[in-house]
């Protein structure tokens, strides 16, 4: 392969600009970055709250950087932190009503962006091939997710 290309595609312009484009559009349309959207999706999936450490692992973010994200989201009124009475060492993150409404608006824009910038440009054959490839990668990566590696 010429030009120093790698099989991973890490240097691919598409791998860099697509997420940035989606993030920019989400920020312009709803006023939140992609990372906040990801947090809101995970809090929606855990209506009784999700532990900060588990949430940071799920969105692949450092603990200190993630704390700043949650600080900003809490200041914006999108999430709240709660210490469960039975485990004072844990901190749960829950969506607020404003966070839930923001997620609903953001989801429409996010899905539209994925459709316009990604799905619309793939044939049925492309989608099947991509799905097959991603399923293989997911099967490999699933047991390696942070917090699941056993040594």
N, C-alpha and C positions, 0 to 999 in steps of 0.2 A: 504494500500500500504506500503510495507516495505522499509526500508532504507531512510526514509525521503523524498520519491518522492512526487512531487506535480503534480496536474492535469495540471498545466500550462506548464509543460515541461521546466521551466526555468533552471532547473539543468541538463537538457539533454545534453550529450556531443555533439550531432548532432546540437543542437541549437547554440552551441558555435563554433564548429570547421568548420562547412560549410561556414559561412560568412568569417571567417578568411582565410580559404583555397581559396575561390574565390578572396578575397582581395589580398592575396599573389600572386596568379597567375596573376591577372590583373597588379599588380605592376611589376612583373618580365617581363611580355609580352609587356606592353605598357608604363610603367613608371609612372602610376598614381594609387592612392589608390581608393577603392570603393567609398568613400565619394565624391571624385572629379568626378568620373563617374556619380554619382547621380546628382550632380550640373549640369554637362554638359547636361544630359538628360532633366532636367527641363528648362535649358536655350534654348534648342532646341525646346521645346514645346511652348516657348514664344519668337518668333523671334524679337519682338519689345522691348524686355527686360522684366525682372521680378524684382519686388521690392525685395530688400535685405531681408526685414522682412518676406515677403511671402515665399521666397525661404528657409529661415532658418526654418520657420514653416513646410514647406513641407518635408524637410529632417530631421526634429526633432532634431535640434541642437540649443544650446544656442546662443544668439545674439553675445556675446563676442567671443566664440569659433568659430562661423561661420565667423566672420569678419577676424579672422586669416586664416581660410581656403581660403577665397576669396583673401586675401592679397597674399598668396602663389600662388594661381592659376593665379592671375594677373601678378605676378613676372615671372611665367613660360610662360606667353603669351597666356593662354588658355581662359581667360575672360577679360572683361573690364567693368569698372564702369562708368556710365553716370548719370549726374543730369539732369532730364528733365526740360526744360525752364519754363514750366507751374506749376511745383511743386518743388521748391528748397529744400524742406525738404526730398524728396525721393531720393533714389539712386537705379538706375536700373542696373542689371547685364546682360550683353550680351556676347554671345560666340564670340571669334575671329575666323578668318579663321583657325588658328592652332588648336583652341579648337574644331571646327567642324570636322577637319580631325582626331584629336586624338579620338574624340567620335566614329567616324566611325570604326577606328581600335579597340578601346576598346569594342565596341558593339559585334564584331565578337568573341573576346576572352571571353567576359562575357557570351554570349549565349552558346558558346561551353562548358564553365565550368558548367553552370547550367544543360546542357544536360548530361554531363559526370558524374557529382556528385549528380544529383537529378533525372531528368526525366527518364534516362535510367533504373532506379531501381524501377520504378512504373509501375504497370499493368494499363490497361484501367480502370478497376474497382477502383483501387487506385486513379487514376486521377479524376474520377467522384466524389468519396467520398471526396477527398481533396478540389476540386472545390466547392462542395456543402457546406462544412464546412467553407471555407474561405469567400464565399459569405455571409453566415450568420454573420460572424464576421465583415466583411466589412460594411454590412447594419447597424450594431450596432455602429461601430466606426466612420463611415463617418460623422455624424452630430457632433461628439465630437472632430474633428480635431482642433488643435490650431487655434485660430482666428475665429472659428465658434461657440464656446460655448457662449451662450447668458444667461445672469443671471438676 
